């Protein structure tokens, strides 16, 4: 029992000396979370995808999505999608 207490005291003393020896800036740097830019510094810039301008529409400013969707045959589209996903191609 006395030996276990001595080992524990020695371990606590060593840990305390190690923590005191760390520079303050290093311990602060370890505790602050890293930003996304720090983890992925060369990530793709997605800001062009967030633009919602009329000039970026390839179908033109007067294209009516609702009217075009109303003319769409959804059952035929589902069949085409199912055929494409289940038919083997080279």
Phi and psi in degrees as GROMACS dihedral restraints (atoms count N, CA, C in turn):
[ dihedral_restraints ]
;  ai    aj    ak    al  type     phi  dphi    fc
    3     4     5     6     1   -64.4    20    10
    4     5     6     7     1   -35.5    20    10
    6     7     8     9     1   -68.8    20    10
    7     8     9    10     1   -39.0    20    10
    9    10    11    12     1   -63.7    20    10
   10    11    12    13     1   -41.2    20    10
   12    13    14    15     1   -64.8    20    10
   13    14    15    16     1   -39.3    20    10
   15    16    17    18     1   -66.0    20    10
   16    17    18    19     1   -42.1    20    10
   18    19    20    21     1   -64.3    20    10
   19    20    21    22     1   -42.4    20    10
   21    22    23    24     1   -64.0    20    10
   22    23    24    25     1   -43.2    20    10
   24    25    26    27     1   -63.3    20    10
   25    26    27    28     1   -41.4    20    10
   27    28    29    30     1   -64.8    20    10
   28    29    30    31     1   -41.6    20    10
   30    31    32    33     1   -63.7    20    10
   31    32    33    34     1   -42.2    20    10
   33    34    35    36     1   -65.3    20    10
   34    35    36    37     1   -39.0    20    10
   36    37    38    39     1   -65.0    20    10
   37    38    39    40     1   -42.8    20    10
   39    40    41    42     1   -64.6    20    10
   40    41    42    43     1   -40.9    20    10
   42    43    44    45     1   -64.8    20    10
   43    44    45    46     1   -42.3    20    10
   45    46    47    48     1   -62.3    20    10
   46    47    48    49     1   -43.7    20    10
   48    49    50    51     1   -64.8    20    10
   49    50    51    52     1   -36.4    20    10
   51    52    53    54     1   -66.1    20    10
   52    53    54    55     1   -44.3    20    10
   54    55    56    57     1   -66.7    20    10
   55    56    57    58     1   -37.3    20    10
   57    58    59    60     1   -68.2    20    10
   58    59    60    61     1   -32.9    20    10
   60    61    62    63     1   -72.2    20    10
   61    62    63    64     1   -19.5    20    10
   63    64    65    66     1   -67.9    20    10
   64    65    66    67     1   136.5    20    10
   66    67    68    69     1   -65.2    20    10
   67    68    69    70     1   151.0    20    10
   69    70    71    72     1   -63.3    20    10
   70    71    72    73     1   -42.3    20    10
   72    73    74    75     1   -63.0    20    10
   73    74    75    76     1   -36.3    20    10
   75    76    77    78     1   -67.7    20    10
   76    77    78    79     1   -40.8    20    10
   78    79    80    81     1   -69.4    20    10
   79    80    81    82     1   -33.1    20    10
   81    82    83    84     1   -69.2    20    10
   82    83    84    85     1   -41.7    20    10
   84    85    86    87     1   -63.4    20    10
   85    86    87    88     1   -33.1    20    10
   87    88    89    90     1   -72.2    20    10
   88    89    90    91     1   -27.4    20    10
   90    91    92    93     1   -91.6    20    10
   91    92    93    94     1   -17.1    20    10
   93    94    95    96     1   -86.9    20    10
   94    95    96    97     1   135.7    20    10
   96    97    98    99     1   -70.4    20    10
   97    98    99   100     1   149.3    20    10
   99   100   101   102     1   -85.9    20    10
  100   101   102   103     1   145.8    20    10
  102   103   104   105     1   -79.5    20    10
  103   104   105   106     1   167.4    20    10
  105   106   107   108     1   -61.8    20    10
  106   107   108   109     1   -37.1    20    10
  108   109   110   111     1   -63.7    20    10
  109   110   111   112     1   -31.8    20    10
  111   112   113   114     1   -70.9    20    10
  112   113   114   115     1   -34.4    20    10
  114   115   116   117     1   -79.9    20    10
  115   116   117   118     1   -41.2    20    10
  117   118   119   120     1  -125.7    20    10
  118   119   120   121     1    76.3    20    10
  120   121   122   123     1   -70.4    20    10
  121   122   123   124     1   -22.2    20    10
  123   124   125   126     1  -109.9    20    10
  124   125   126   127     1    38.2    20    10
  126   127   128   129     1   -75.3    20    10
  127   128   129   130     1   159.0    20    10
  129   130   131   132     1   -72.6    20    10
  130   131   132   133     1   135.3    20    10
  132   133   134   135     1   -78.2    20    10
  133   134   135   136     1   113.3    20    10
  135   136   137   138     1   -99.5    20    10
  136   137   138   139     1     8.1    20    10
  138   139   140   141     1   -61.0    20    10
  139   140   141   142     1   -32.7    20    10
  141   142   143   144     1   -62.7    20    10
  142   143   144   145     1   -26.6    20    10
  144   145   146   147     1   -74.5    20    10
  145   146   147   148     1   -19.1    20    10
  147   148   149   150     1   -88.0    20    10
  148   149   150   151     1    -5.3    20    10
  150   151   152   153     1   -77.3    20    10
  151   152   153   154     1   137.0    20    10
  153   154   155   156     1  -125.6    20    10
  154   155   156   157     1    71.2    20    10
  156   157   158   159     1  -107.1    20    10
  157   158   159   160     1   153.3    20    10
  159   160   161   162     1   -66.2    20    10
  160   161   162   163     1   -32.0    20    10
  162   163   164   165     1   -69.1    20    10
  163   164   165   166     1   -18.2    20    10
  165   166   167   168     1   -87.4    20    10
  166   167   168   169     1    -4.2    20    10
  168   169   170   171     1   -77.7    20    10
  169   170   171   172     1   115.4    20    10
  171   172   173   174     1   -72.2    20    10
  172   173   174   175     1   -15.1    20    10
  174   175   176   177     1   -92.7    20    10
  175   176   177   178     1    -5.5    20    10
  177   178   179   180     1    99.9    20    10
  178   179   180   181     1   162.1    20    10
  180   181   182   183     1   -72.3    20    10
  181   182   183   184     1   -27.5    20    10
  183   184   185   186     1   -95.6    20    10
  184   185   186   187     1    12.7    20    10
  186   187   188   189     1   -75.0    20    10
  187   188   189   190     1   131.2    20    10
  189   190   191   192     1  -105.1    20    10
  190   191   192   193     1   103.7    20    10
  192   193   194   195     1   -64.1    20    10
  193   194   195   196     1   -42.0    20    10
  195   196   197   198     1   -62.5    20    10
  196   197   198   199     1   -43.8    20    10
  198   199   200   201     1   -67.0    20    10
  199   200   201   202     1   -39.3    20    10
  201   202   203   204     1   -68.6    20    10
  202   203   204   205     1   -37.3    20    10
  204   205   206   207     1   -67.7    20    10
  205   206   207   208     1   -35.3    20    10
  207   208   209   210     1   -63.9    20    10
  208   209   210   211     1   -30.1    20    10
  210   211   212   213     1   -81.3    20    10
  211   212   213   214     1    -9.0    20    10
  213   214   215   216     1   -74.3    20    10
  214   215   216   217     1   133.0    20    10
  216   217   218   219     1   -88.8    20    10
  217   218   219   220     1    99.7    20    10
  219   220   221   222     1   -67.5    20    10
  220   221   222   223     1   -35.9    20    10
  222   223   224   225     1   -64.2    20    10
  223   224   225   226     1   -42.7    20    10
  225   226   227   228     1   -65.5    20    10
  226   227   228   229     1   -36.0    20    10
  228   229   230   231     1   -65.3    20    10
  229   230   231   232     1   -42.9    20    10
  231   232   233   234     1   -61.6    20    10
  232   233   234   235     1   -40.6    20    10
  234   235   236   237     1   -64.7    20    10
  235   236   237   238     1   -43.0    20    10
  237   238   239   240     1   -62.6    20    10
  238   239   240   241     1   -42.5    20    10
  240   241   242   243     1   -65.0    20    10
  241   242   243   244     1   -44.4    20    10
  243   244   245   246     1   -62.7    20    10
  244   245   246   247     1   -42.1    20    10
  246   247   248   249     1   -63.1    20    10
  247   248   249   250     1   -41.3    20    10
  249   250   251   252     1   -65.4    20    10
  250   251   252   253     1   -39.3    20    10
  252   253   254   255     1   -78.9    20    10
  253   254   255   256     1   -22.4    20    10
  255   256   257   258     1  -107.1    20    10
  256   257   258   259     1    -7.5    20    10
  258   259   260   261     1   -94.7    20    10
  259   260   261   262     1   126.6    20    10
  261   262   263   264     1   -76.0    20    10
  262   263   264   265     1   136.5    20    10
  264   265   266   267     1  -130.4    20    10
  265   266   267   268     1   149.2    20    10
